[in-house]
Amino acid sequence: MPGLTIGDDLPNLQVETNHGKMKLHDYVGDSYTILFSHPGDFTPVCTTELAMMAAYASKFGERGVKLLGLSCDDVQSHNEWIKDIEAYNKGQKVTYPIIADPKRELIKQLNMVDPDETDSSGHKLPSRALHIVGPDKKIKLSFLYPASTGRNMDEVLRVVESLQKAAKYKVATPANWKPGEPVVIAPGVSNEEAKEMFPHGFDTANLPSGKCYLRFTNV
C-alpha cells in the first residue's frame, strides 16, 4: 500500500480545523490519537460515524485517547454539518476537531484515498481510513474501509486496549480477544522473566509439538 501505513511517522502537517489551526504532532502530544477520515460532509454513513465517535468520546478519553476527524470540505461546512450530527445523535456534542481538506491534499499525504470512489467531478474521495497514532507519533494500527462500509467503534475501542496492553506488558492479544480476557505472553519473554513479570502466574497450553510457546496470563 503506498503512503502512510503501520510503523510510519505521522507527518507533522499544519492543518485547519473547526477548532482552529494546529500541527498534528502538537495535537497528539503524549497521547494516543485516532485520526479518521470521511468521504464528505452531509453524507449519510459519515454522519452516523461521527455521531458514534461522539458517543464513544468519553470511553476513548478514559483511556487517554484523543480523536481527530478529517473530511474534504471547508470549516464552515464542517460547522453546519456538526449541527446535523448532534441532532441525529440526540444532542450529544461533537467535541473533537475535524480537519478541513477542500483541496484534497491531506488525504494523499495521510494515505486516506479510496482507490475506486470519485465524486461527480471525477476527483478521488477519501476512504474510511483510520490511523491509531502512538505518543511517539508513529502509526500503530490502520483500518481502511471502502466508502460504502461504516466502521465498528467497538472494534476500534478493542484494538486501542490491545495496543496499550501490548506496549505496557510485553503481551499480545489472541484472536477474538475482548478486554478483561487473558492475553498471550510475547515469545521473546522467557519463562523465568514471565514469572517475574506476572507473579500471579500464567498458563501454558499443552500442544502436540511439545513447545511451550502459547502462554496465557491476565493483566
Residue pairs with C-beta under 8 A, 6 or more apart in sequence:
1 111
1 144
2 111
3 108
3 109
3 110
3 111
3 113
4 10
4 11
4 109
4 110
4 111
4 131
4 139
4 142
5 111
5 139
5 142
6 139
6 140
6 141
6 142
7 138
7 139
8 138
8 139
9 137
9 138
9 139
10 24
10 25
10 28
10 35
10 131
10 133
10 137
10 138
10 139
11 24
11 109
11 110
12 23
12 24
12 25
12 137
13 23
13 24
13 106
13 109
13 110
14 21
14 22
14 23
14 24
15 21
15 22
15 23
15 24
15 99
15 100
15 101
15 106
16 75
16 99
16 100
17 68
17 75
17 78
17 97
17 98
17 99
17 100
18 75
18 78
18 79
18 82
18 97
18 98
18 100
19 97
22 97
24 35
24 68
25 137
27 33
27 66
27 68
27 97
28 66
28 133
28 135
28 137
29 66
29 135
30 135
31 64
31 65
31 66
31 135
32 63
32 64
32 65
32 66
32 132
32 133
32 134
32 135
32 140
32 160
32 163
32 164
33 65
33 66
33 67
33 68
33 132
33 133
34 60
34 65
34 66
34 67
34 68
34 130
34 131
34 132
34 133
34 156
34 160
35 68
35 70
35 110
35 130
35 131
35 132
35 133
36 49
36 53
36 67
36 68
36 69
36 70
36 128
36 129
36 130
36 131
36 151
37 69
37 70
37 71
37 107
37 110
37 112
37 126
37 127
37 128
37 129
37 130
38 46
38 49
38 50
38 69
38 70
38 71
38 126
38 128
39 46
39 71
39 72
39 114
39 117
39 125
39 126
39 127
39 128
39 147
40 46
40 71
40 72
40 73
40 119
40 125
40 126
41 71
41 73
41 77
41 78
41 80
41 81
42 77
42 81
42 84
45 128
45 147
45 148
45 149
45 150
46 71
47 81
47 84
47 85
47 88
48 88
48 150
49 128
49 150
49 151
50 69
50 82
50 85
50 94
50 98
51 85
51 86
51 88
51 89
51 92
51 94
52 153
53 67
53 69
53 94
53 96
53 153
54 85
54 86
54 89
54 92
54 93
54 94
54 95
54 96
55 89
55 92
55 153
56 153
56 156
56 157
57 67
57 95
57 96
59 157
60 66
60 67
60 157
60 160
63 157
63 160
63 161
63 164
65 160
66 96
67 96
68 96
68 97
68 98
68 99
69 96
69 97
69 98
69 99
70 98
70 99
70 101
70 106
70 107
70 110
70 112
70 126
71 78
71 81
71 98
71 99
71 100
71 101
71 126
72 101
72 102
72 104
72 107
72 125
72 126
73 81
73 100
73 101
73 102
74 100
74 102
75 100
77 100
78 98
78 100
82 94
82 98
85 94
86 92
86 93
86 94
99 106
101 107
101 126
104 123
104 124
104 126
106 112
107 113
107 124
107 126
110 129
110 131
111 129
111 142
112 126
112 127
112 129
113 124
113 125
113 126
113 127
114 124
114 125
114 126
114 127
114 146
114 147
115 127
116 146
117 124
117 125
117 127
117 146
117 147
118 124
118 125
119 125
125 147
126 147
127 144
127 145
127 146
127 147
128 143
128 144
128 145
128 146
128 147
128 149
128 150
128 151
129 142
129 143
129 144
129 145
130 142
130 143
130 144
130 145
130 151
130 156
131 139
131 141
131 142
132 139
132 140
132 141
132 142
132 156
132 159
132 160
132 163
133 139
133 140
134 140
134 163
134 167
140 163
141 159
141 163
143 151
143 156
145 151
158 177
158 178
158 179
161 179
162 172
162 173
162 177
165 171
165 173
165 183
165 219
166 172
166 173
168 219
169 183
169 197
169 219
170 185
170 186
170 188
170 189
170 197
171 183
171 184
171 185
171 186
171 217
171 219
172 183
172 184
172 186
173 183
173 184
174 182
174 183
174 184
174 216
177 183
182 203
182 216
182 217
182 218
183 216
183 217
183 218
183 219
184 214
184 215
184 216
185 194
185 197
185 198
185 202
185 215
185 216
185 217
187 213
189 197
191 212
191 215
194 202
194 215
194 217
198 217
198 219
200 217
200 218
201 217
202 215
202 216
202 217
203 215
203 216
203 217
204 212
204 214
204 215
204 216
205 214
205 215
205 216
207 213
207 214
